[in-house]
Amino acid sequence: GATWERCCIGAPTVACIVADNQTATLPLLAQAGAVAWARGGPDLRSALAGEIVSLLGDLPRRRELAERARQLVDGQGAARVAAVLAVRAGAAFTARAAGVQDEALLLAWANDPQVRANAFNASPIAPHGHAAWLARRLADPQACRITIVTAPNGMPVGQVRLDRAAAGWEIGYSMDEAFRGLGLGARLLQAGLPPDVTEGTLLGRVKPGNAASAQVFRRLGFSESTVTDARGEHMLFTGAVRAVRSA
């Protein structure tokens, strides 16, 4: 518990193993760059002193430890649990247009391992490139619309993106890990449709093996076909905006 508290406030930490139960967590924290691990063996005091002296003279490393620690624990656990319970019980989603302030959130969602595995380009997304991409998308709402879907308490649940295509809008979405497996995908897509997009065709492209997304589109009444293009063979789901809203 004390470890998670230090992570939450971003306290640069030197840690060592003094009990057997700590062997399950400390190596992983050190691997994640969230703590400096003093591996002392029989000379633990010297190891601790060495790590402390090293950190005292290395401001960039202290900052890196603090940032990596904060990435592990954001302090929003109680709000996240409340949000999951509320939406699982049927509470309505809210939605808003994404803005530049959402860049870090959208990047974290985009680089989620499951999201990357289901993307047609599975390579990790670099922060600088993502910031430039988002700025271009936000500057041209006729070509791209991004919506942040939230729980009633404001906790972000996921995002829905519409990209203009010749046949209508290509639709994509991702859901925060905390809300997956609860059958919320269809509701997320419906809530994430911008209110001023009232007509047209929605196209959803799904890689083979992504059964969860395929089921979401089927539940919303999309018609289904298999196509092959530069992205390879994949499932293409087609639906009308009005029909999807009322599904």
SEROTI-6562 format. One record per residue: residue in one letter; x, y, z of N, C-alpha, C in turn. Coordinates in steps of 0.2 Angstrom, whole numbers, padded with zeros to 4 digits, always signed. Layout:
BEGIN
aXYZXYZXYZ;...
//
This chain:
BEGIN
g+0004-0006+0000+0000+0000+0000+0004+0006+0000;a+0009+0006+0004+0014+0012+0004+0017+0013-0003;t+0019+0008-0006+0022+0009-0013+0017+0012-0018;w+0011+0010-0018+0006+0013-0022+0005+0021-0020;e+0005+0022-0014+0005+0029-0012+0010+0033-0014;r+0016+0031-0014+0022+0034-0016+0022+0035-0024;c+0019+0030-0027+0019+0031-0035+0014+0036-0036;c+0008+0036-0033+0003+0041-0034+0005+0048-0034;i+0009+0050-0029+0012+0057-0028+0018+0058-0031;g+0021+0053-0035+0027+0053-0038+0033+0055-0034;a+0034+0051-0029+0040+0052-0024+0046+0047-0027;p+0051+0050-0029+0057+0046-0031+0059+0041-0025;t+0059+0035-0027+0060+0030-0021+0066+0026-0023;v+0070+0025-0017+0075+0019-0017+0072+0014-0013;a+0072+0008-0016+0068+0002-0012+0073-0004-0012;c+0072-0008-0007+0076-0014-0006+0071-0020-0003;i+0073-0026-0004+0069-0031-0002+0072-0033+0005;v+0067-0033+0010+0068-0035+0017+0064-0041+0019;a+0059-0043+0015+0054-0048+0017+0053-0052+0010;d+0051-0058+0011+0050-0062+0005+0044-0060+0001;n+0039-0057+0004+0033-0055+0000+0035-0049-0005;q+0040-0046-0003+0042-0040-0008+0045-0042-0014;t+0047-0049-0015+0050-0051-0021+0045-0052-0027;a+0039-0051-0025+0034-0052-0030+0033-0045-0034;t+0034-0039-0030+0033-0033-0033+0039-0029-0035;l+0044-0029-0031+0050-0024-0032+0053-0025-0038;p+0055-0031-0040+0058-0032-0047+0054-0029-0053;l+0047-0030-0052+0043-0027-0058+0043-0020-0057;l+0042-0017-0052+0043-0009-0051+0049-0007-0054;a+0055-0010-0052+0061-0008-0055+0061-0009-0062;q+0059-0014-0065+0058-0015-0072+0054-0009-0076;a+0049-0007-0072+0045-0002-0075+0048+0005-0074;g+0054+0005-0071+0057+0012-0070+0054+0016-0064;a+0050+0013-0060+0046+0017-0055+0050+0018-0048;v+0055+0013-0047+0059+0014-0041+0066+0012-0043;a+0071+0015-0039+0078+0013-0039+0079+0007-0034;w+0081+0001-0037+0082-0005-0033+0089-0006-0030;a+0089-0005-0024+0096-0007-0020+0097-0014-0019;r+0101-0017-0023+0102-0024-0023+0108-0025-0019;g+0107-0026-0012+0113-0026-0008+0116-0032-0006;g+0112-0038-0006+0114-0044-0003+0116-0043+0004;p+0122-0046+0006+0124-0045+0013+0126-0038+0015;d+0127-0034+0010+0130-0027+0011+0124-0022+0009;l+0118-0023+0012+0112-0019+0010+0113-0011+0012;r+0117-0010+0017+0117-0003+0019+0122+0001+0014;s+0127-0002+0012+0131+0001+0007+0127+0002+0000;a+0123-0003-0002+0119-0002-0008+0114+0003-0007;l+0111+0004-0002+0106+0009-0001+0110+0016-0001;a+0115+0017+0002+0119+0023+0002+0121+0025-0005;g+0123+0020-0008+0126+0021-0015+0120+0024-0020;e+0114+0021-0019+0108+0023-0023+0106+0030-0021;i+0106+0031-0015+0104+0038-0012+0109+0043-0015;v+0115+0042-0014+0120+0047-0016+0119+0048-0024;s+0118+0043-0027+0118+0043-0035+0112+0048-0037;l+0106+0047-0033+0100+0050-0035+0101+0058-0033;l+0104+0059-0027+0105+0066-0025+0108+0070-0030;g+0113+0067-0034+0116+0071-0039+0114+0070-0046;d+0108+0067-0047+0105+0066-0053+0098+0068-0054;l+0096+0074-0055+0090+0077-0055+0085+0074-0061;p+0088+0073-0067+0084+0070-0072+0082+0063-0070;r+0086+0059-0067+0084+0052-0065+0078+0053-0060;r+0079+0057-0055+0073+0058-0050+0067+0060-0054;r+0067+0064-0058+0061+0066-0062+0058+0060-0066;e+0063+0056-0069+0060+0051-0073+0057+0045-0068;l+0060+0044-0062+0057+0040-0057+0050+0042-0055;a+0050+0049-0054+0043+0051-0052+0038+0051-0057;e+0040+0052-0064+0035+0052-0069+0033+0044-0070;r+0038+0040-0070+0036+0033-0071+0031+0030-0066;a+0033+0032-0060+0028+0030-0054+0021+0033-0055;r+0021+0039-0057+0014+0042-0058+0010+0039-0063;q+0014+0036-0068+0010+0033-0074+0007+0026-0071;l+0010+0023-0066+0007+0017-0063+0001+0018-0059;v+0001+0023-0055-0005+0024-0051-0007+0032-0051;d-0013+0033-0054-0016+0039-0055-0020+0042-0049;g-0021+0038-0044-0025+0041-0039-0033+0041-0040;q-0035+0038-0046-0042+0039-0048-0046+0032-0047;g-0043+0028-0043-0046+0021-0042-0053+0021-0039;a-0054+0025-0034-0061+0025-0032-0066+0028-0037;a-0064+0033-0040-0069+0036-0045-0070+0031-0051;r-0064+0027-0053-0065+0022-0058-0070+0017-0056;v-0069+0014-0050-0074+0009-0048-0081+0011-0048;a-0082+0018-0045-0089+0020-0045-0092+0021-0052;a-0087+0023-0057-0090+0024-0064-0091+0017-0067;v-0087+0012-0066-0089+0005-0068-0095+0002-0065;l-0096+0003-0059-0103+0001-0056-0109+0005-0059;a-0108+0011-0060-0113+0015-0062-0115+0013-0069;v-0111+0013-0074-0112+0011-0081-0114+0004-0081;r-0112-0001-0077-0114-0008-0077-0121-0008-0075;a-0123-0004-0071-0130-0004-0069-0135+0000-0073;g-0132+0002-0079-0136+0005-0084-0136+0013-0084;a-0132+0016-0080-0132+0024-0081-0130+0026-0087;a-0133+0031-0090-0131+0034-0096-0124+0037-0097;f-0121+0036-0103-0115+0039-0104-0116+0046-0106;t-0111+0050-0105-0111+0057-0108-0105+0057-0113;a-0105+0062-0117-0100+0063-0122-0099+0070-0124;r-0092+0071-0126-0090+0078-0128-0085+0077-0133;a-0084+0083-0137-0079+0083-0142-0072+0083-0139;a-0068+0079-0142-0061+0079-0140-0057+0086-0141;g-0052+0087-0137-0048+0093-0138-0041+0092-0137;v-0037+0097-0138-0030+0096-0137-0028+0094-0130;q-0032+0095-0125-0031+0093-0118-0032+0086-0117;d-0034+0082-0122-0035+0075-0122-0030+0071-0125;e-0024+0075-0127-0019+0071-0131-0016+0066-0127;a-0014+0067-0121-0011+0061-0117-0016+0055-0116;l-0022+0057-0115-0027+0052-0114-0028+0047-0120;l-0029+0051-0126-0029+0047-0132-0023+0043-0134;l-0017+0046-0133-0011+0042-0134-0011+0036-0130;a-0013+0037-0123-0012+0031-0119-0017+0025-0121;w-0023+0027-0123-0028+0022-0126-0025+0019-0132;a-0022+0023-0137-0020+0021-0143-0014+0016-0142;n-0010+0017-0137-0004+0013-0136-0006+0007-0132;d-0012+0006-0129-0014+0000-0125-0012-0006-0130;p-0009-0011-0127-0007-0017-0130-0013-0020-0134;q-0019-0021-0131-0024-0024-0135-0027-0020-0141;v-0027-0013-0140-0029-0009-0145-0024-0009-0151;r-0017-0009-0149-0012-0010-0155-0013-0017-0158;a-0014-0022-0155-0015-0029-0158-0021-0029-0163;n-0026-0025-0161-0032-0025-0166-0031-0020-0171;a-0026-0016-0171-0025-0010-0176-0022-0013-0182;f-0024-0010-0188-0021-0013-0194-0013-0011-0195;n-0011-0006-0191-0004-0005-0190-0003-0006-0183;a+0000-0011-0181+0001-0013-0174+0007-0010-0170;s+0011-0006-0174+0017-0003-0171+0015+0003-0166;p+0019+0003-0160+0017+0008-0155+0018+0015-0158;i+0014+0020-0156+0013+0027-0158+0018+0031-0154;a+0022+0035-0157+0027+0040-0154+0023+0046-0152;p+0024+0049-0146+0021+0055-0143+0021+0061-0148;h+0027+0062-0151+0027+0068-0155+0023+0067-0161;g+0023+0061-0164+0019+0060-0170+0012+0060-0169;h+0010+0058-0163+0003+0058-0161+0000+0065-0160;a+0004+0069-0157+0002+0076-0155+0001+0080-0162;a+0005+0079-0167+0005+0082-0173-0002+0079-0177;w-0003+0073-0177-0008+0070-0180-0015+0072-0177;l-0015+0073-0170-0021+0075-0167-0023+0082-0169;a-0018+0087-0169-0019+0094-0171-0022+0094-0178;r-0019+0090-0182-0022+0090-0189-0029+0088-0189;r-0031+0083-0186-0038+0080-0185-0042+0085-0182;l-0040+0088-0177-0045+0093-0173-0046+0099-0178;a-0041+0101-0182-0042+0107-0186-0046+0106-0192;d-0049+0100-0193-0053+0099-0199-0059+0094-0197;p-0064+0097-0194-0070+0093-0192-0074+0090-0198;q-0073+0093-0204-0076+0090-0209-0073+0083-0211;a-0067+0082-0209-0064+0076-0211-0063+0071-0206;c-0063+0073-0199-0063+0069-0194-0066+0072-0188;r-0070+0067-0184-0073+0069-0178-0071+0064-0172;i-0069+0067-0167-0066+0063-0161-0071+0064-0155;t-0074+0059-0152-0078+0061-0146-0075+0057-0140;i-0075+0060-0134-0073+0057-0128-0080+0055-0125;v-0081+0048-0123-0087+0046-0120-0085+0045-0112;t-0089+0048-0108-0088+0047-0101-0093+0044-0097;a-0092+0042-0091-0097+0040-0086-0100+0046-0083;p-0106+0045-0079-0109+0051-0076-0104+0055-0071;n-0099+0052-0068-0095+0056-0064-0089+0059-0068;g-0089+0059-0074-0084+0062-0078-0078+0057-0080;m-0078+0051-0077-0072+0047-0079-0072+0045-0086;p-0067+0046-0090-0067+0044-0097-0068+0036-0098;v-0072+0034-0102-0073+0027-0104-0070+0025-0110;g-0070+0029-0115-0067+0028-0121-0068+0033-0126;q-0066+0032-0133-0067+0037-0138-0070+0034-0144;v-0073+0038-0148-0076+0036-0154-0073+0041-0160;r-0071+0038-0165-0068+0043-0170-0071+0041-0177;l-0073+0047-0180-0076+0046-0187-0071+0049-0192;d-0069+0046-0197-0065+0048-0202-0069+0048-0209;r-0069+0054-0212-0073+0055-0219-0070+0050-0224;a-0074+0046-0227-0073+0041-0232-0077+0043-0238;a-0076+0040-0244-0080+0041-0250-0087+0039-0249;a-0088+0033-0245-0094+0031-0244-0098+0033-0238;g-0095+0037-0234-0098+0040-0228-0093+0041-0223;w-0093+0038-0217-0089+0039-0212-0086+0032-0210;e-0079+0032-0209-0076+0026-0206-0076+0027-0199;i-0079+0022-0195-0079+0023-0188-0074+0018-0184;g-0071+0021-0179-0067+0017-0175-0068+0019-0168;y-0066+0014-0163-0067+0016-0156-0062+0012-0152;s-0061+0014-0146-0057+0011-0141-0060+0012-0134;m-0059+0007-0130-0062+0008-0123-0057+0007-0118;d-0057+0011-0113-0052+0010-0107-0053+0003-0104;e-0047+0001-0102-0046-0006-0100-0051-0008-0094;a-0052-0003-0090-0056-0004-0084-0064-0006-0086;f-0066-0004-0092-0073-0005-0094-0074-0010-0099;r-0069-0014-0100-0069-0019-0105-0073-0026-0102;g-0076-0030-0106-0079-0036-0104-0085-0035-0101;l-0088-0029-0101-0095-0028-0098-0100-0027-0103;g-0099-0028-0109-0104-0028-0114-0106-0021-0116;l-0101-0016-0115-0103-0009-0116-0101-0006-0123;g-0098-0010-0127-0096-0007-0133-0101-0004-0138;a-0107-0007-0138-0113-0004-0142-0115+0002-0140;r-0116+0003-0133-0118+0009-0130-0112+0014-0131;l-0106+0012-0131-0101+0017-0132-0101+0020-0139;l-0102+0016-0144-0102+0018-0151-0108+0023-0152;q-0114+0021-0149-0120+0025-0150-0119+0032-0146;a-0116+0032-0140-0115+0038-0137-0110+0043-0140;g-0105+0040-0143-0100+0043-0146-0101+0046-0153;l-0107+0045-0156-0109+0048-0162-0110+0056-0161;p-0107+0060-0165-0108+0067-0164-0115+0069-0165;p-0119+0073-0161-0126+0074-0162-0128+0078-0169;d-0123+0081-0172-0124+0084-0178-0123+0080-0184;v-0120+0074-0183-0120+0069-0188-0126+0065-0188;t-0131+0066-0192-0138+0063-0192-0139+0059-0198;e-0135+0060-0203-0137+0056-0210-0130+0053-0212;g-0131+0048-0216-0125+0045-0220-0124+0038-0218;t-0118+0035-0220-0116+0028-0219-0110+0028-0215;l-0110+0023-0210-0105+0021-0206-0102+0015-0208;l-0095+0015-0208-0091+0009-0210-0086+0007-0205;g-0087+0001-0203-0082-0002-0198-0078-0007-0200;r-0071-0007-0200-0067-0012-0202-0064-0015-0196;v-0064-0022-0197-0062-0026-0191-0057-0031-0193;k-0051-0032-0190-0047-0037-0192-0050-0044-0190;p-0048-0049-0194-0050-0056-0192-0047-0058-0185;g-0051-0061-0181-0049-0063-0174-0052-0058-0169;n-0054-0052-0171-0056-0047-0166-0064-0048-0165;a-0065-0053-0162-0072-0055-0161-0076-0050-0157;a-0073-0047-0152-0077-0042-0148-0080-0036-0152;s-0076-0034-0156-0078-0028-0160-0083-0030-0166;a-0082-0036-0169-0087-0039-0173-0093-0039-0170;q-0094-0042-0164-0100-0043-0161-0103-0036-0159;v-0100-0031-0158-0102-0024-0156-0106-0022-0163;f-0103-0022-0168-0106-0020-0175-0112-0024-0176;r-0112-0031-0175-0118-0035-0177-0123-0033-0172;r-0122-0031-0166-0127-0030-0161-0131-0023-0163;l-0127-0019-0166-0130-0012-0169-0133-0013-0175;g-0134-0019-0178-0137-0020-0185-0133-0018-0191;f-0127-0018-0190-0123-0017-0196-0123-0023-0201;s-0123-0022-0207-0122-0028-0212-0115-0029-0213;e-0113-0036-0214-0107-0038-0214-0104-0041-0220;s-0098-0040-0222-0095-0043-0228-0088-0044-0227;t-0084-0047-0231-0077-0048-0231-0074-0045-0237;v-0069-0041-0236-0066-0037-0241-0058-0038-0240;t-0055-0037-0246-0047-0037-0246-0045-0031-0249;d-0040-0027-0246-0037-0022-0249-0030-0021-0247;a-0027-0015-0247-0020-0015-0245-0019-0016-0237;r-0024-0016-0233-0024-0018-0226-0025-0026-0225;g-0026-0030-0231-0027-0037-0230-0034-0039-0230;e-0035-0045-0229-0042-0047-0228-0045-0045-0222;h-0051-0042-0222-0054-0040-0215-0062-0040-0216;m-0065-0039-0210-0072-0039-0210-0074-0031-0211;l-0079-0030-0216-0082-0023-0217-0089-0023-0214;f-0091-0019-0210-0097-0018-0207-0100-0011-0209;t-0106-0011-0212-0109-0005-0215-0116-0004-0211;g-0117+0002-0209-0124+0004-0206-0125+0011-0207;a-0132+0013-0207-0134+0019-0208-0134+0023-0201;v-0132+0029-0201-0132+0033-0194-0138+0033-0190;r-0144+0034-0194-0151+0034-0190-0152+0027-0187;a-0151+0022-0191-0152+0015-0189-0148+0013-0183;v-0141+0015-0183-0137+0014-0177-0139+0018-0171;r-0141+0024-0172-0143+0028-0166-0149+0024-0162;s-0154+0021-0166-0160+0018-0164-0160+0011-0162;a-0154+0008-0163-0153+0001-0162-0154-0001-0155;
//
